[in-house]
Amino acid sequence: MTRDRTHFAFDAAIRPAITVAPGETIVVETQDAHSGTITGPDVVYETLDDVMGRIGGANPVTGPIAVEGVAAGDCLEVRIEHVEGAPVTGFGYMTTTPTLHPGFAAETVICRRKGGRVEIPAGRGPVLVPCRPFIGTIGVAPRGEPVLSFRQGAEILGNVDLPEISRGAAVVMRAAVDGGLVSLGDAHLAQGDAEIHRSAVECQADVRLRILRRDPEEATFSGLPQVNTATELGSVAPGPGHLEDLVRAAYDDLALRLRRSGRFTLPEAYRLLGAVGTVRVGQVVPPVYSAMAKIERRYVGESDQ
């Protein structure tokens, strides 16, 4: 599916761009957060309103992808097999706007991909950091009103910017409408804990994935989207909300999952998470926040997906 099939909302009224069989492998081309308009440092956006006015939206997502046989209430498991960052341009970019800090001037900084690393420009010369491409925005269509693709919510997932959503991850979401209608985009070449700078290293991507139908009980689905890998189980709490409340909600969901697995009582689950659980912060760009609580599978008697 090519990157010209993008839109700016998770919306059940948008006709599917493609319908796939469960487990079918497809390649999804995604656009960057500014719809491919940033071609160099001379292309600068002052504010989000500037982006919306000039492009028509932010964080375009490719799709929707409908999955045969999926009904509202089913779980979808999106298995990400590979993410190729910046396959066309060979670079990502970071943006600065005065809304981040009133003393900053709006600017665009190009960050070139150099094999397995990314150049972060600095006055003393570029700093090379690991290239770890991932999908920043992925979600399903809601049952009611559309949700803009740069937003988020427990019912859609959305713009959570979690580096774990990369090769080898399985993203579990509950379908609100028949077919699920999955859309994704907003890839990054690199990001630390939390997108703090209005952008990470934004880029286009080619994503190879499969989507499976899962029974909610089988998936131990407890209300929040999941990001699971071969070594970890994770529950994601998207905003809106205060970050500390999202961390609490993510841990609560993960504790319920451990209880539903049949291996632990709820008090035991909380004790285990209190001892070895970890937190990944995805978004801290007001008003968008996200947090994921995680635990290694080896502590819960699981070794793979």
Secondary structure, DSSP 8 states (H G I E B T S, - for coil): --TTSEESEE-TTS--SEEE-TT-EEEEEE--TTTT---STT----SHHHHHHHHSSSS-EEEEEEETT--TT-EEEEEEEEEEESTTTSEEEEEE-TTT-TT---EEEEEEEETTEEEE--TTS-EEEE---EEEEEEE--SSS-EETT-EETTTEEE---TTSSTT-EEEEE-SSTT--EEEEEEES---SSB-SS-SSEE-EEEEEEEEEE-TTTTT--SS-EEE-SSEEEEEEESSS-HHHHHHHHHHHHHHHHHHTTS--HHHHHHHHHHH-EEEEEEEETTEEEEEEEEEGGGTT----
